[in-house]
Structure formats: structure tokens, C-alpha cells
Amino acid sequence: MDMTGARWRTATRSSNNGGDCVEVADNLPGRVLVRDSKDRDGGTLTFAPTAWSSFVEAVGTADAASR
């Protein structure tokens, strides 16, 4: 898979987890890439943008409900 140009970022909430976080690149057309920040060469998951949006929305809803 060509990941040239992927701009990786971590979630702002991940900064206090001692490095236990994921990185996301959502700037490539038609796909969202996700990888482990501790093992960047260990593999990359690929999601359709609509699937990733649904996941992020569901996580946000669950997080809000747990407060």
C-alpha cells in the first residue's frame, strides 16, 4: 500500500498514556490509516472514511455516556 504523503497524528488524549496510543492519517483520498505509535512498522489498518467517521462518532458517544 502506498502511504506516501500520509500525515500522522495522535489523539490529544493519548499524550498521557505513556505512549500507548494510535496514530491516524486521514489526509489520503478514500482511506484512513491507523497504526500503533510504539510499533510504526508493525502494520497499518486501513478504513473507508465513512467507517472511520462512524467509529469515531460511536466512541465519542460512549465516552460522553460514561461521564
N, C-alpha and C positions, 0 to 999 in steps of 0.2 A: 504494500500500500504506500502510495506517495504521500508523505506528510510534510513535504517541502512547504514552507510558509506558515506552518502551524504556530500560532501564538498561544503558549501555555500559560495558564493562570491557576492559582489555588484559591479556594474559598477563604473569605476573610475570617470565618470561624475556625478554620483549620490551623491557624497560626499558634494556638495554644495547646495543640495536641501532641507536642513533642515530635513532630514530623510525620505523624500518622494521618496522612491526608491524600487526596487525589488531586490531580491536575486535569484541567479541561481546556481543550482548544475548540472553540466554536466559531472560528473565523473562516473555515473552509466551506466551499459551497456543497450543500447536500449532505453534510455529515458533521457529527460532533464526536471528538476523540476524547477518551478518558484513560488516564494511566496512574499508576502508583508513584507518588513523589519519591519514595525510598528506592524504587527499582524501575527507573525510567526506561531501561532496555528490556524489562521483563514481559512486555506485551502491552498492547493497546486495545481497548474496547472501542467499537465504532457503533454509533447510534444515528438513526434518522433524526433530523431536527425536531420533528413533531413528537417522536417518542421521548427524546430528552426533555422537551418542554413539559410533557405530561408527568415525567418522573420528578422534575424539579418542583412542579406545582403540587404534586402529591406529598412530597417531603415537606414542603412549606406548610401545607395544611396540617399534616401530622405534628409538625413542630409547634405550630400555633395551638393546637388542641391539647398538647401536653403541658402547656404553661399554666 
